[in-house]
């Protein structure tokens, strides 16, 4: 079994054009996005290990925010999750697996979390 490092960025709120119903298709909806990325890692992290041995967390946040194409309507939030996964795989060859959880905030009636979790492995 190979070692891996999990990097996490959770609960980013992002307005995204998504939805299938007419009331959803003209304005961005607030989504709460959480990412877990499995990264190939060195056998040991010493106190002076440089950032290049890991991955900058801001790159994960970028994949879930600024890397989403502006003005593009995603019919399904699954497609939003897939776009984030592909962005992370293209960013760094060390990314082995990406887990994206998306919660649609606008449809919660009593504080519940309604959404999807997509897990993609590097192919």
Order of alpha helices (4+ residues) and beta strands (2+ residues): beta-beta-alpha-alpha-beta-beta
